[in-house]
Amino acid sequence: MIIGVAGKYSADTEDERKRNLDLMNEAAARLLEMGHIPLIGVNAALPVISKSDCENKYEAIMKISLAVINACEGLLMISDSPGANRERDLIISKNLPVFYSIEEVKNMKTN
């Protein structure tokens, strides 16, 4: 299953942003070990945004992140934030599952 990982990225310091991104990547690694394909929208967005002079970097990150998450079959929410909540709402609007822990993914019923 292709599962997006959503969580807080924005923070006041670079160290906090790195820690937030590390948490998402660690969760993605667990999903990969379980046989899923994990995707993180901000991982796709950050390298592009770093090369861009776009005016509203947050919205540019969100556009890319939402496009990535739109390709997913479910979402693992590791923390709330305005951006993560937008990703969650997209998945919910498609009637796809939202998981709130790795345990929920492990316990999901397959058809």
N, C-alpha and C positions, 0 to 999 in steps of 0.2 A: 504494500500500500504506500502511496506517496503521501507523506505526512509533513505539513508545514510546522515549523516551530515558531511560536510567537512569544515575545516577552518584552520587557522594558529595555530600550536601548539608550534613549536620551538620559543625560545626567549632567551635573555641573562640572565634573572634571573628566579628563581623558582616562584616568585610572578607573573611575566608576563606569564609564562607557565600555572600557575594555572588559571589566568584570562582568557587566551585563551581557556583552557579546559572548564571553567565555561560557557563561551559564547556558545560553542558547546552543552553542556549539557542543557542549558536553551532553546536553539532552539529545541533540541530533546524533551524536556518536552512539548513545544508548539505543536509539531507534534503528540505526544502521546495523548494530550488533544483533538486533532482534529480527533482521531481515527486511526492514522497511527502507524506503528511499526518503531521507529527510531533506527538506528544503527550508532555507531561512531567507526571507525577502531582503533583509538588510545586508546580508552577505553579498547578494547580487547588486544591491544599490550602491554601497559605499565606494567600491573602486571606480564606478562611473561618475558618481557625484564629485569625487576628489579631483577629477579631470575637467569638471564643468564649471562654468561661471554663472550657472543658473541663479536667478534671484532668490527664489524660495526653495532652499535646499531641503527643508522638511517635507514639503509637498512633493518634490521630485523623488525623494527617498520613498515616500508613501506610494507614489504611482508605480514605481518599479516593484516595491514590496507586494503591493496588492496584485500586480500582474503575476508574480511568482506564486503567491498563495492561491490565486484563481486556478492554477494548474493542479492543485493538491486535491486529494480525496478525503482529507481530514486535517485536523489541526491539534497540536499539542500546545496548550497555553501554560507557560511556566510562570508568568506574572502578568498583572494588568498594567496597561498604560494606554494613553489615547490611541497610539498607533496599533498596538497589539489588539485592542478592542475593535478597531476597524477591521483588522484581519479576521478576528473571530466572527464579527457580524457578517462578513462576506461568506464565510464557510456556512454559518447558520442559514443565510439566505438561500443557499444551494441545498439545504436539507442534508448536509454532510455532518459527520460526527466531530465534536469538539471534546478533546480529552484534557483533563486537568492534572494528570500525573502519568508517569511511565507505567505505574501499576494498572491504570485504566486501560492503557493500550495493551498490556500483557493479557488482561482479562477479557478483551473484546471478543465477541462471538463472531466467527467467520461462517459464511454460508457455504 
